[in-house]
């Protein structure tokens, strides 16, 4: 139990703004195991979003403002960690440079125009989907939690099955402690989350969309960068969250309306 608590603390320390693991030793095994907590962090973030949404509804805050604050909340809770990856990958890809140069750009702390444009594009689409769903119906707690957790599950699979673009960096740091036991547990967690989304809420089309996104992104990373880095993990999360919101909006608009 104590080891589990340490793993949870490491995961919270790295993937959120909570400084809860400063006294914990970061071993390879614990760091690799922290990926098991990743989707559950998504559940907590989704719960926070739902609570904020309900509070703003009670205060009669406009849907436009609600949508904007709901887009910003998870960014604040994660310290913009995943968005930083999205922006770095955008800068590198749209530079149209050779593969080796793209990897250098990923490590560049400066922000380029393509990073800003891609960020605006991503968050505008997310705001649009959330705004339209809030106009149509009250978004249930289950939807907030699924949207925040499933893309994080996808990110774990990207980390698990993709080759590394380089032997250093965050992706290599997290991947080096993976064991067969961790992989088996992650498969079980994935099955449970998938069954919940597909059977309880009949969101099979949304799950399929996210699976296709994950497979396509893994292939794209191999082609464009020769593998993954930590920035690709953040890109998987942020792109997956926006894509899931859009999928849920379209599902409700054309199927359940």
LUMBAGU-106397 format. One record per residue: x, y, z of N, C-alpha, C in turn. Coordinates in nm, 2 decimals, always signed. Each point is the difference from the previous one (the first is absolute). Layout:
SITE, n_u, n_v, n_w, ca_u, ca_v, ca_w, c_u, c_v, c_w
SITE, X, Y, Z, X, Y, Z, X, Y, Z
...
end
This chain:
SITE, n_u, n_v, n_w, ca_u, ca_v, ca_w, c_u, c_v, c_w
SITE, +0.08, -0.12, +0.00, -0.08, +0.12, +0.00, +0.09, +0.13, +0.00
SITE, +0.10, -0.01, +0.08, +0.09, +0.12, +0.00, +0.07, +0.02, -0.13
SITE, +0.03, -0.10, -0.08, +0.06, +0.01, -0.13, -0.10, +0.06, -0.09
SITE, -0.13, -0.04, +0.01, -0.10, +0.05, -0.09, -0.02, +0.15, +0.03
SITE, +0.00, +0.04, +0.12, -0.01, +0.14, +0.04, +0.12, +0.08, -0.06
SITE, +0.12, -0.05, +0.00, +0.11, +0.07, -0.06, -0.01, +0.01, -0.15
SITE, -0.05, -0.10, -0.07, -0.03, +0.01, -0.14, -0.10, +0.11, -0.03
SITE, -0.11, +0.00, +0.08, -0.10, +0.10, -0.03, +0.06, +0.14, +0.03
SITE, +0.08, +0.02, +0.10, +0.06, +0.13, +0.02, +0.09, +0.04, -0.11
SITE, +0.08, -0.09, -0.05, +0.08, +0.03, -0.12, -0.08, +0.04, -0.12
SITE, -0.11, -0.07, -0.02, -0.08, +0.03, -0.12, -0.07, +0.14, +0.02
SITE, -0.05, +0.03, +0.12, -0.06, +0.13, +0.02, +0.11, +0.11, -0.01
SITE, +0.12, -0.03, +0.05, +0.10, +0.10, +0.00, +0.04, +0.04, -0.15
SITE, +0.01, -0.10, -0.08, +0.04, +0.02, -0.14, -0.11, +0.05, -0.09
SITE, -0.12, -0.06, +0.01, -0.10, +0.03, -0.09, -0.10, +0.11, +0.04
SITE, +0.02, +0.06, +0.12, -0.09, +0.11, +0.05, +0.09, +0.10, +0.07
SITE, -0.06, +0.10, +0.05, +0.08, +0.11, +0.07, +0.01, -0.03, +0.15
SITE, -0.04, -0.11, +0.04, +0.00, -0.04, +0.14, +0.14, -0.04, +0.04
SITE, +0.07, +0.07, +0.09, +0.14, -0.04, +0.05, -0.01, -0.10, +0.11
SITE, -0.03, -0.13, -0.03, -0.03, -0.10, +0.10, +0.11, -0.11, +0.01
SITE, +0.10, +0.01, -0.09, +0.10, -0.11, +0.00, +0.14, +0.05, +0.02
SITE, +0.02, +0.11, +0.06, +0.13, +0.05, +0.01, +0.09, -0.08, +0.09
SITE, -0.06, -0.08, +0.09, +0.08, -0.08, +0.09, +0.01, -0.15, -0.04
SITE, -0.06, -0.03, -0.12, -0.01, -0.14, -0.05, +0.12, -0.02, -0.09
SITE, +0.06, -0.12, +0.01, +0.11, -0.04, -0.09, -0.05, -0.04, -0.13
SITE, +0.04, +0.06, -0.11, -0.05, -0.03, -0.13, +0.08, -0.11, -0.07
SITE, -0.04, -0.12, +0.03, +0.07, -0.12, -0.06, -0.06, -0.03, -0.13
SITE, +0.07, -0.08, -0.09, -0.05, -0.03, -0.13, -0.13, -0.07, +0.01
SITE, -0.02, -0.10, +0.09, -0.12, -0.07, +0.02, -0.12, +0.09, +0.04
SITE, +0.02, +0.09, +0.09, -0.10, +0.09, +0.04, -0.04, +0.09, -0.11
SITE, +0.09, +0.06, -0.07, -0.03, +0.09, -0.11, -0.08, -0.07, -0.11
SITE, +0.04, -0.12, -0.03, -0.07, -0.08, -0.10, -0.14, -0.04, +0.04
SITE, -0.01, -0.03, +0.13, -0.13, -0.04, +0.06, -0.10, +0.12, +0.01
SITE, +0.06, +0.12, +0.00, -0.09, +0.12, +0.01, -0.09, +0.02, -0.12
SITE, +0.04, -0.06, -0.11, -0.09, +0.01, -0.12, -0.13, -0.07, +0.02
SITE, +0.00, -0.10, +0.10, -0.13, -0.07, +0.03, -0.10, +0.10, +0.07
SITE, +0.05, +0.10, +0.06, -0.08, +0.10, +0.07, -0.05, +0.11, -0.09
SITE, +0.06, +0.01, -0.12, -0.02, +0.11, -0.09, -0.15, +0.01, -0.04
SITE, -0.07, -0.11, -0.04, -0.14, +0.02, -0.03, -0.09, +0.03, +0.12
SITE, +0.04, -0.04, +0.12, -0.08, +0.04, +0.12, +0.02, +0.14, +0.03
SITE, +0.12, +0.06, -0.03, +0.01, +0.15, +0.01, -0.10, +0.07, -0.09
SITE, -0.02, -0.06, -0.11, -0.10, +0.05, -0.10, -0.14, +0.00, +0.07
SITE, -0.03, -0.11, +0.07, -0.13, +0.00, +0.07, -0.01, +0.11, +0.10
SITE, +0.10, +0.03, +0.08, +0.00, +0.11, +0.09, -0.02, +0.13, -0.06
SITE, +0.07, +0.02, -0.11, -0.01, +0.13, -0.08, -0.14, +0.01, -0.05
SITE, -0.06, -0.10, -0.06, -0.13, +0.00, -0.04, -0.10, +0.03, +0.11
SITE, +0.02, -0.05, +0.12, -0.08, +0.03, +0.11, +0.00, +0.14, +0.04
SITE, +0.12, +0.06, -0.01, +0.02, +0.14, +0.03, -0.07, +0.09, -0.10
SITE, +0.00, -0.04, -0.13, -0.07, +0.07, -0.11, -0.15, +0.00, +0.02
SITE, -0.05, -0.12, +0.04, -0.14, -0.01, +0.02, -0.04, +0.08, +0.12
SITE, +0.07, +0.01, +0.11, -0.03, +0.08, +0.11, +0.00, +0.15, -0.03
SITE, +0.10, +0.04, -0.08, +0.00, +0.14, -0.05, -0.12, +0.03, -0.09
SITE, -0.03, -0.09, -0.08, -0.11, +0.02, -0.10, -0.14, +0.01, +0.08
SITE, -0.02, -0.08, +0.10, -0.12, +0.01, +0.08, +0.00, +0.13, +0.08
SITE, +0.11, +0.04, +0.05, +0.01, +0.12, +0.08, -0.04, +0.12, -0.09
SITE, +0.06, +0.00, -0.12, -0.03, +0.12, -0.09, -0.14, +0.00, -0.04
SITE, -0.06, -0.12, -0.02, -0.14, -0.01, -0.04, -0.09, +0.06, +0.11
SITE, +0.03, -0.03, +0.12, -0.08, +0.05, +0.11, +0.01, +0.15, +0.01
SITE, +0.12, +0.06, -0.04, +0.02, +0.14, +0.00, -0.05, +0.07, -0.12
SITE, -0.06, -0.08, -0.09, -0.06, +0.06, -0.13, +0.11, +0.07, -0.08
SITE, +0.12, -0.06, +0.00, +0.10, +0.05, -0.09, -0.02, -0.04, -0.14
SITE, +0.02, +0.08, -0.10, -0.03, -0.03, -0.14, +0.08, -0.12, -0.04
SITE, -0.06, -0.07, -0.10, +0.06, -0.12, -0.06, +0.13, +0.02, -0.06
SITE, +0.02, +0.12, -0.06, +0.13, +0.04, -0.07, +0.11, +0.01, +0.11
SITE, -0.03, +0.06, +0.11, +0.10, +0.02, +0.10, +0.02, -0.14, +0.07
SITE, -0.10, -0.08, +0.02, +0.02, -0.13, +0.06, +0.09, -0.08, -0.09
SITE, -0.02, +0.00, -0.13, +0.08, -0.08, -0.09, +0.15, +0.04, +0.01
SITE, +0.02, +0.13, +0.00, +0.14, +0.05, +0.01, +0.07, -0.04, +0.13
SITE, -0.07, +0.01, +0.11, +0.06, -0.03, +0.13, +0.02, -0.16, +0.01
SITE, -0.09, -0.07, -0.06, +0.02, -0.15, +0.00, +0.11, -0.04, -0.09
SITE, +0.03, +0.07, -0.10, +0.12, -0.02, -0.09, +0.13, +0.03, +0.08
SITE, -0.01, +0.11, +0.08, +0.12, +0.04, +0.07, +0.03, -0.08, +0.13
SITE, -0.10, -0.06, +0.06, +0.02, -0.06, +0.13, +0.10, -0.12, -0.01
SITE, -0.02, -0.10, -0.09, +0.10, -0.11, -0.01, +0.14, +0.05, -0.03
SITE, +0.01, +0.11, -0.08, +0.13, +0.06, -0.03, +0.07, +0.05, +0.13
SITE, -0.08, +0.06, +0.08, +0.05, +0.05, +0.13, +0.04, -0.11, +0.09
SITE, -0.08, -0.11, +0.00, +0.03, -0.11, +0.09, +0.12, -0.08, -0.04
SITE, +0.03, +0.00, -0.12, +0.12, -0.07, -0.05, +0.12, +0.09, -0.02
SITE, -0.02, +0.13, +0.02, +0.11, +0.09, -0.02, +0.04, +0.02, -0.15
SITE, -0.09, -0.03, -0.09, +0.02, +0.01, -0.14, +0.10, -0.10, -0.05
SITE, +0.03, -0.11, +0.08, +0.10, -0.10, -0.04, -0.02, -0.06, -0.14
SITE, -0.13, -0.04, -0.02, -0.03, -0.07, -0.13, -0.01, +0.10, -0.12
SITE, -0.04, +0.12, +0.03, -0.01, +0.10, -0.11, +0.14, +0.04, -0.04
SITE, +0.09, +0.00, +0.09, +0.14, +0.03, -0.04, +0.05, -0.11, -0.10
SITE, -0.04, -0.12, +0.01, +0.04, -0.10, -0.09, -0.07, +0.02, -0.14
SITE, -0.13, +0.03, +0.01, -0.07, +0.03, -0.13, +0.07, +0.11, -0.08
SITE, +0.03, +0.11, +0.07, +0.06, +0.11, -0.06, +0.14, -0.03, -0.06
SITE, +0.08, -0.08, +0.08, +0.13, -0.03, -0.05, +0.00, -0.09, -0.12
SITE, -0.09, -0.10, +0.00, -0.02, -0.09, -0.12, -0.05, +0.08, -0.12
SITE, -0.09, +0.10, +0.02, -0.05, +0.08, -0.11, +0.11, +0.08, -0.06
SITE, +0.08, +0.06, +0.08, +0.12, +0.08, -0.05, +0.09, -0.09, -0.08
SITE, +0.03, -0.12, +0.05, +0.10, -0.09, -0.06, -0.06, -0.05, -0.14
SITE, -0.12, -0.04, +0.00, -0.06, -0.06, -0.12, -0.01, +0.11, -0.11
SITE, -0.06, +0.11, +0.03, -0.03, +0.10, -0.10, +0.13, +0.08, -0.04
SITE, +0.11, -0.03, +0.06, +0.13, +0.06, -0.04, +0.04, -0.05, -0.14
SITE, -0.05, -0.12, -0.03, +0.03, -0.07, -0.13, +0.15, -0.03, -0.01
SITE, +0.07, -0.02, +0.11, +0.14, -0.03, +0.00, +0.02, -0.15, +0.00
SITE, +0.13, -0.04, -0.02, +0.03, -0.14, +0.01, -0.03, -0.06, +0.14
SITE, -0.01, -0.13, +0.00, -0.03, -0.06, +0.13, +0.09, +0.04, +0.12
SITE, +0.13, +0.00, -0.03, +0.09, +0.03, +0.11, -0.02, +0.15, +0.05
SITE, -0.03, +0.09, -0.09, -0.03, +0.14, +0.04, -0.13, +0.01, +0.08
SITE, -0.10, -0.08, -0.04, -0.12, +0.00, +0.07, +0.02, -0.04, +0.15
SITE, +0.08, -0.10, +0.02, +0.03, -0.04, +0.13, +0.07, +0.11, +0.08
SITE, +0.08, +0.07, -0.06, +0.07, +0.12, +0.06, -0.11, +0.10, +0.04
SITE, -0.09, +0.03, -0.09, -0.10, +0.10, +0.03, -0.09, -0.04, +0.12
SITE, -0.02, -0.13, +0.01, -0.08, -0.05, +0.12, +0.06, +0.04, +0.13
SITE, +0.13, +0.01, +0.00, +0.07, +0.04, +0.13, +0.03, +0.15, +0.01
SITE, -0.04, +0.07, -0.10, +0.01, +0.15, +0.01, -0.10, +0.06, +0.09
SITE, +0.04, +0.08, +0.10, -0.10, +0.06, +0.09, -0.08, +0.11, -0.06
SITE, +0.05, +0.06, -0.11, -0.07, +0.11, -0.07, -0.13, -0.05, -0.07
SITE, -0.09, +0.09, +0.00, -0.14, -0.03, -0.07, +0.00, +0.07, -0.13
SITE, -0.04, -0.08, -0.10, -0.01, +0.06, -0.14, -0.15, +0.03, -0.03
SITE, -0.02, +0.06, -0.12, -0.13, +0.04, -0.04, -0.09, -0.12, -0.02
SITE, +0.05, -0.11, -0.05, -0.08, -0.12, -0.02, -0.05, -0.06, +0.13
SITE, +0.08, +0.01, +0.10, -0.05, -0.04, +0.13, -0.12, +0.08, +0.05
SITE, +0.01, +0.13, -0.01, -0.11, +0.08, +0.04, -0.13, -0.02, -0.09
SITE, +0.02, -0.01, -0.13, -0.12, -0.03, -0.08, -0.06, -0.13, +0.02
SITE, +0.08, -0.10, +0.02, -0.06, -0.14, +0.03, -0.07, +0.00, +0.14
SITE, +0.06, +0.07, +0.09, -0.07, +0.01, +0.14, -0.13, +0.07, -0.02
SITE, -0.01, +0.11, -0.07, -0.13, +0.07, -0.02, -0.10, -0.09, -0.07
SITE, +0.05, -0.08, -0.10, -0.09, -0.09, -0.07, -0.05, -0.11, +0.09
SITE, +0.09, -0.06, +0.08, -0.04, -0.11, +0.09, -0.11, +0.05, +0.10
SITE, +0.03, +0.11, +0.07, -0.08, +0.04, +0.11, -0.13, +0.06, -0.06
SITE, +0.00, +0.06, -0.11, -0.13, +0.05, -0.06, -0.09, -0.12, -0.04
SITE, +0.05, -0.10, -0.05, -0.08, -0.12, -0.03, -0.06, -0.06, +0.13
SITE, +0.08, +0.00, +0.10, -0.04, -0.06, +0.13, -0.11, +0.09, +0.06
SITE, +0.02, +0.13, +0.00, -0.10, +0.09, +0.05, -0.13, -0.01, -0.08
SITE, +0.01, -0.01, -0.13, -0.12, -0.02, -0.08, -0.08, -0.12, +0.04
SITE, +0.07, -0.12, +0.01, -0.07, -0.12, +0.03, -0.07, +0.01, +0.14
SITE, +0.07, +0.05, +0.10, -0.05, +0.01, +0.14, -0.12, +0.10, +0.00
SITE, +0.02, +0.11, -0.07, -0.11, +0.10, -0.01, -0.12, -0.06, -0.06
SITE, +0.01, -0.07, -0.11, -0.12, -0.05, -0.06, -0.07, -0.11, +0.08
SITE, +0.08, -0.08, +0.07, -0.06, -0.11, +0.08, -0.07, +0.07, +0.12
SITE, +0.05, +0.10, +0.06, -0.06, +0.07, +0.11, -0.13, +0.07, -0.04
SITE, +0.00, +0.04, -0.13, -0.13, +0.06, -0.05, -0.11, -0.10, -0.02
SITE, +0.05, -0.12, -0.04, -0.10, -0.11, -0.03, -0.05, -0.06, +0.13
SITE, +0.09, -0.03, +0.09, -0.04, -0.08, +0.12, +0.09, +0.03, +0.11
SITE, -0.04, -0.05, +0.12, +0.10, +0.00, +0.12, +0.09, -0.11, -0.02
SITE, +0.13, +0.03, +0.00, +0.10, -0.10, -0.02, +0.02, -0.08, +0.13
SITE, -0.03, -0.13, +0.00, +0.01, -0.08, +0.12, +0.14, -0.02, +0.05
SITE, +0.01, -0.04, +0.13, +0.14, -0.02, +0.06, +0.07, -0.11, -0.08
SITE, -0.06, -0.10, -0.04, +0.06, -0.11, -0.07, +0.07, +0.05, -0.13
SITE, -0.06, +0.09, -0.07, +0.06, +0.05, -0.12, +0.13, +0.08, +0.03
SITE, +0.00, +0.08, +0.10, +0.12, +0.08, +0.04, +0.11, -0.10, +0.03
SITE, -0.03, -0.10, +0.08, +0.10, -0.09, +0.04, +0.06, -0.09, -0.11
SITE, -0.09, -0.04, -0.09, +0.05, -0.08, -0.11, +0.08, +0.08, -0.10
SITE, -0.04, +0.12, -0.02, +0.08, +0.09, -0.09, +0.14, +0.02, +0.05
SITE, +0.02, +0.01, +0.13, +0.13, +0.03, +0.06, +0.08, -0.12, +0.02
SITE, -0.06, -0.12, +0.01, +0.07, -0.12, +0.03, +0.04, -0.08, -0.13
SITE, -0.09, -0.01, -0.09, +0.03, -0.09, -0.12, +0.12, +0.05, -0.08
SITE, +0.02, +0.13, -0.03, +0.12, +0.05, -0.07, +0.13, -0.03, +0.08
SITE, -0.01, +0.00, +0.13, +0.12, -0.03, +0.08, +0.03, -0.15, -0.01
SITE, -0.10, -0.08, -0.01, +0.02, -0.14, -0.03, +0.07, -0.02, -0.13
SITE, -0.04, +0.07, -0.10, +0.06, +0.00, -0.13, +0.15, +0.04, +0.00
SITE, +0.03, +0.10, +0.08, +0.13, +0.05, +0.02, +0.09, -0.11, +0.06
SITE, -0.05, -0.07, +0.09, +0.07, -0.11, +0.06, +0.04, -0.11, -0.10
SITE, -0.10, -0.03, -0.10, +0.03, -0.09, -0.10, +0.10, +0.05, -0.10
SITE, +0.00, +0.13, -0.03, +0.10, +0.06, -0.09, +0.14, -0.02, +0.06
SITE, +0.01, +0.02, +0.13, +0.12, -0.01, +0.07, +0.05, -0.15, +0.01
SITE, -0.10, -0.09, +0.01, +0.03, -0.14, +0.02, +0.05, -0.07, -0.13
SITE, -0.07, +0.03, -0.11, +0.03, -0.08, -0.12, +0.08, +0.07, -0.11
SITE, +0.03, +0.13, +0.02, +0.07, +0.07, -0.10, +0.15, +0.00, +0.02
SITE, +0.08, +0.00, -0.10, +0.15, +0.01, +0.02, +0.04, +0.14, +0.04
SITE, +0.11, +0.01, +0.06, +0.05, +0.13, +0.05, +0.07, +0.08, -0.12
SITE, -0.03, +0.12, -0.01, +0.07, +0.08, -0.10, +0.15, +0.03, +0.04
SITE, +0.02, +0.00, +0.13, +0.13, +0.02, +0.06, +0.01, -0.07, +0.14
SITE, +0.12, -0.03, +0.04, +0.02, -0.08, +0.12, -0.01, +0.08, +0.13
SITE, -0.01, +0.13, -0.02, -0.01, +0.09, +0.12, -0.13, +0.07, +0.00
SITE, -0.04, +0.07, +0.11, -0.12, +0.08, +0.00, -0.11, -0.07, +0.09
SITE, -0.11, +0.06, +0.01, -0.11, -0.05, +0.09, -0.06, -0.13, -0.05
SITE, -0.01, -0.02, -0.13, -0.06, -0.13, -0.04, +0.09, -0.12, +0.04
SITE, +0.13, +0.02, -0.03, +0.10, -0.10, +0.04, +0.00, -0.02, +0.15
SITE, -0.01, +0.11, +0.07, +0.00, -0.01, +0.15, -0.12, -0.08, +0.05
SITE, -0.12, +0.02, -0.05, -0.11, -0.08, +0.04, +0.00, -0.14, -0.05
SITE, +0.05, -0.02, -0.12, -0.01, -0.14, -0.06, +0.10, -0.10, +0.05
SITE, +0.11, +0.05, +0.06, +0.11, -0.09, +0.03, -0.03, -0.10, +0.12
SITE, -0.10, +0.04, +0.08, -0.04, -0.09, +0.11, -0.12, -0.09, -0.03
SITE, -0.05, +0.00, -0.12, -0.12, -0.09, -0.04, +0.03, -0.15, +0.02
SITE, -0.09, -0.07, +0.06, +0.01, -0.14, +0.02, -0.12, -0.07, -0.06
SITE, +0.00, -0.13, -0.01, -0.11, -0.07, -0.05, -0.12, +0.01, +0.09
SITE, +0.02, +0.01, +0.13, -0.11, +0.01, +0.10, -0.07, +0.14, -0.02
SITE, +0.08, +0.10, -0.02, -0.06, +0.13, -0.02, -0.08, +0.00, -0.13
SITE, +0.04, -0.06, -0.10, -0.07, -0.01, -0.13, -0.13, -0.07, +0.02
SITE, +0.00, -0.11, +0.07, -0.12, -0.08, +0.02, -0.11, +0.08, +0.08
SITE, +0.05, +0.07, +0.10, -0.09, +0.08, +0.08, -0.06, +0.11, -0.08
SITE, +0.08, +0.06, -0.09, -0.04, +0.11, -0.09, -0.11, -0.05, -0.10
SITE, +0.02, -0.13, -0.04, -0.10, -0.06, -0.09, -0.13, -0.01, +0.07
SITE, +0.00, -0.05, +0.12, -0.12, -0.02, +0.08, -0.07, +0.14, +0.02
SITE, +0.08, +0.10, +0.04, -0.06, +0.14, +0.02, -0.07, +0.04, -0.13
SITE, +0.07, -0.02, -0.11, -0.05, +0.05, -0.13, -0.13, -0.07, -0.03
SITE, -0.01, -0.13, +0.02, -0.12, -0.08, -0.02, -0.12, +0.05, +0.08
SITE, +0.03, +0.03, +0.13, -0.10, +0.05, +0.09, -0.06, +0.14, -0.04
SITE, +0.09, +0.09, -0.04, -0.04, +0.13, -0.05, -0.08, -0.01, -0.13
SITE, +0.05, -0.09, -0.09, -0.07, -0.01, -0.13, -0.14, -0.06, +0.02
SITE, -0.01, -0.11, +0.08, -0.13, -0.06, +0.02, -0.10, +0.10, +0.06
SITE, +0.05, +0.08, +0.10, -0.08, +0.10, +0.06, -0.06, +0.10, -0.11
SITE, +0.09, +0.05, -0.08, -0.04, +0.10, -0.10, -0.09, -0.06, -0.11
SITE, +0.02, -0.13, -0.04, -0.07, -0.06, -0.10, -0.13, -0.06, +0.04
SITE, +0.00, -0.07, +0.12, -0.12, -0.07, +0.04, -0.09, +0.09, +0.09
SITE, +0.05, +0.07, +0.09, -0.08, +0.08, +0.09, -0.06, +0.12, -0.08
SITE, +0.08, +0.07, -0.08, -0.04, +0.12, -0.07, -0.02, -0.01, -0.15
SITE, +0.03, -0.12, -0.05, -0.01, -0.02, -0.15, +0.08, +0.10, -0.08
SITE, +0.12, +0.03, +0.04, +0.09, +0.09, -0.07, +0.10, -0.08, -0.08
SITE, -0.04, -0.11, -0.07, +0.09, -0.08, -0.08, +0.06, +0.08, -0.11
SITE, -0.07, +0.09, -0.06, +0.05, +0.08, -0.11, +0.11, +0.09, +0.05
SITE, -0.02, +0.05, +0.12, +0.10, +0.09, +0.06, +0.13, -0.07, +0.03
SITE, -0.01, -0.12, +0.05, +0.11, -0.09, +0.04, +0.08, -0.04, -0.13
SITE, -0.08, -0.03, -0.11, +0.07, -0.04, -0.12, +0.07, +0.12, -0.06
SITE, -0.06, +0.12, +0.01, +0.07, +0.12, -0.05, +0.13, +0.02, +0.07
SITE, +0.00, -0.02, +0.13, +0.12, +0.02, +0.08, +0.11, -0.11, -0.03
SITE, -0.05, -0.12, -0.02, +0.10, -0.11, -0.04, +0.06, +0.04, -0.13
SITE, -0.08, +0.04, -0.10, +0.06, +0.04, -0.13, +0.10, +0.11, +0.01
SITE, -0.04, +0.10, +0.09, +0.09, +0.11, +0.02, +0.14, -0.05, +0.06
SITE, -0.01, -0.09, +0.09, +0.12, -0.05, +0.07, +0.09, -0.08, -0.10
SITE, -0.06, -0.08, -0.08, +0.07, -0.08, -0.10, +0.06, +0.09, -0.11
SITE, -0.08, +0.09, -0.05, +0.05, +0.10, -0.10, +0.11, +0.08, +0.06
SITE, -0.01, +0.05, +0.12, +0.10, +0.08, +0.06, +0.14, -0.07, +0.02
SITE, -0.01, -0.13, +0.04, +0.12, -0.08, +0.02, +0.07, -0.01, -0.14
SITE, -0.07, -0.03, -0.10, +0.05, -0.02, -0.14, +0.06, +0.14, -0.04
SITE, -0.06, +0.11, +0.02, +0.04, +0.13, -0.04, +0.13, +0.03, +0.08
SITE, +0.01, -0.03, +0.12, +0.12, +0.03, +0.08, +0.12, -0.07, -0.05
SITE, -0.02, -0.13, -0.04, +0.11, -0.08, -0.06, +0.05, +0.06, -0.13
SITE, -0.10, +0.04, -0.08, +0.04, +0.06, -0.13, +0.07, +0.13, +0.01
SITE, -0.05, +0.09, +0.08, +0.04, +0.14, +0.01, +0.12, +0.01, +0.09
SITE, +0.01, -0.08, +0.11, +0.11, +0.02, +0.10, +0.08, -0.12, +0.02
SITE, -0.04, -0.11, -0.05, +0.07, -0.13, +0.02, -0.04, -0.06, +0.13
SITE, -0.10, +0.05, +0.07, -0.04, -0.05, +0.13, -0.07, +0.11, +0.08
SITE, +0.00, -0.03, +0.13, -0.07, +0.10, +0.09, +0.10, +0.06, +0.10
SITE, -0.04, +0.12, +0.05, +0.06, +0.07, +0.11, -0.11, +0.03, +0.10
SITE, +0.04, +0.06, +0.11, -0.10, +0.04, +0.10, -0.10, +0.10, -0.06
SITE, +0.04, +0.08, -0.10, -0.09, +0.10, -0.06, -0.12, -0.07, -0.07
SITE, +0.03, -0.12, -0.06, -0.10, -0.08, -0.06, -0.11, -0.05, +0.09
SITE, +0.04, -0.03, +0.12, -0.10, -0.04, +0.10, -0.09, +0.11, +0.04
SITE, +0.05, +0.12, +0.01, -0.09, +0.12, +0.03, -0.09, +0.02, -0.12
SITE, +0.05, -0.01, -0.12, -0.08, +0.02, -0.12, -0.11, -0.10, -0.01
SITE, +0.03, -0.13, +0.04, -0.11, -0.10, +0.00, -0.11, +0.04, +0.09
SITE, +0.03, +0.05, +0.12, -0.10, +0.04, +0.10, -0.08, +0.11, -0.06
SITE, +0.06, +0.11, -0.03, -0.07, +0.12, -0.04, -0.08, -0.02, -0.13
SITE, +0.06, -0.06, -0.10, -0.07, -0.03, -0.12, -0.12, -0.10, +0.02
SITE, +0.03, -0.10, +0.09, -0.11, -0.09, +0.03, -0.12, +0.06, +0.08
SITE, +0.03, +0.09, +0.09, -0.10, +0.07, +0.07, -0.09, +0.08, -0.09
SITE, +0.06, +0.07, -0.09, -0.08, +0.08, -0.09, -0.08, -0.09, -0.10
SITE, +0.06, -0.10, -0.05, -0.06, -0.09, -0.09, -0.12, -0.07, +0.07
SITE, +0.02, -0.04, +0.12, -0.11, -0.07, +0.08, -0.12, +0.10, +0.02
SITE, +0.03, +0.12, +0.03, -0.11, +0.10, +0.02, -0.08, +0.02, -0.13
SITE, +0.08, +0.01, -0.11, -0.07, +0.01, -0.13, -0.08, -0.12, -0.04
SITE, +0.05, -0.12, +0.03, -0.07, -0.12, -0.03, -0.13, -0.01, +0.08
SITE, +0.01, +0.03, +0.13, -0.12, +0.00, +0.09, -0.11, +0.10, -0.05
SITE, +0.05, +0.12, -0.04, -0.09, +0.10, -0.05, -0.07, -0.05, -0.13
SITE, +0.08, -0.06, -0.10, -0.06, -0.05, -0.12, -0.09, -0.12, +0.02
SITE, +0.04, -0.08, +0.10, -0.09, -0.12, +0.03, -0.13, +0.05, +0.05
SITE, +0.00, +0.10, +0.09, -0.13, +0.05, +0.05, -0.08, +0.07, -0.11
SITE, +0.07, +0.07, -0.08, -0.06, +0.08, -0.10, -0.07, -0.08, -0.11
SITE, +0.06, -0.11, -0.04, -0.05, -0.07, -0.12, -0.06, -0.14, +0.04
SITE, +0.03, -0.05, +0.12, -0.05, -0.13, +0.04, -0.11, +0.00, +0.11
SITE, +0.03, +0.07, +0.10, -0.09, +0.00, +0.12, -0.10, +0.12, +0.00
SITE, +0.02, +0.09, -0.09, -0.09, +0.12, +0.00, -0.14, -0.04, -0.04
end
